[in-house]
Amino acid sequence: MMGYLHNLMSKVTFLQLRVILRVRNLPLPYWDTLKRARERIQEDYGMKTQVSTSVWDNKCFTLNLRRILANVSQFSTNIGALVVDLEALLDSRNCQIPM
């Protein structure tokens, strides 16, 4: 299964959809390509899905909130440094940033 929240799709359904869309010249990547990309993103950002079972015997999937906030904090710090570098570059070339 692949997807988010209530939009889960089985591999068979995905392959059928891929064939239909390919006929209409709307290519989708292969299932394995999407799966590897998802795993790589999860590994790069340390986002491991935790699976548990609810009292109603439903599967529940969660992510670690501290890890999410750490990634957001790191991203905003990197963006802030990039903006400072960009402003310094523009200043060195006497460029104006349009507002």
N, C-alpha and C positions, 0 to 999 in steps of 0.2 A: 504494500500500500504506500502511496505517496500523496502528499497534500497537506492541507492545514485545516484544523478545526473540523467543520462538517463537510469539507470538500475533498474527502479522500477518494482516490481512484485506484482501482486495481491495475496490475500490469496488463492484463488482457484488455480491459476497457481502454487504457491508454494506447495500446497498439492499434486497436480498432479506430480510435479517434485519429491517430497519426496517419493511417491509411486513407481515411476519408479526407483529411485536410491536405494530404499530399496530392490527391486527385484534383483539388482546387488550387494547387500551386502555393500552398501555405505549409512549408515544411516545419516539422517539430523535431527536436533532437531525439536521439535514441534514448530509451529508458535508462540504459546503463550509463550514458553520458550524464543525464540529470542526477542519477544516484551518486556517481562519483563526485560531481560538482557539489552536491549537498554535503557529502561526507568531508570533502576538502574544506569547505567553508566552516563546518562544525569543528573540524580539527584546528584550523587556523585561528579561530576565535575562542577555542576552548568551550564550545557550546555542545555539551552532551545531553541528549534527551533522556530524561528519567521517566521510566514507565512504572506505573503503579495501578492497582485495581481498586475501584471505588467500592463502597458498601453495596451498591446495586450491581456489582460484578461487571462494570464497564472499565475499559482501559483508559487511564488518564496519562497524558503526556505533559511534562513540565520541564522548564529550563531554570537554571540557577539565576535568581535575580541579581545577586552580587556580581556574578560574572557578566551579565548584561550591562549593568551600570559601570563596571570597570572598562568594558569595551567602549561604551559611549563616552566616558571620561577621557580615555586614550584618544579616541577619534576627535573629540573637540579640542584637545590639546594640540594634536597634529594639525588640525585646520587652523587654529590660532597662530601657530608658528609659520604656516604657509602664507597666511595673510600678511604677517609682519614682513616676511621675506619678499613677497610680491610688492608691498608698499615701498620697501627699500629699493627694489629694482626700478620701480616706476620713478621714484624720486631721483635716482641716479641718472635717469634719462630725461628728466624734466617733463614727465608725462603727467597728465591730469586724469583722475578717475572720474568718469561721467557719473553724475548722480541723477 
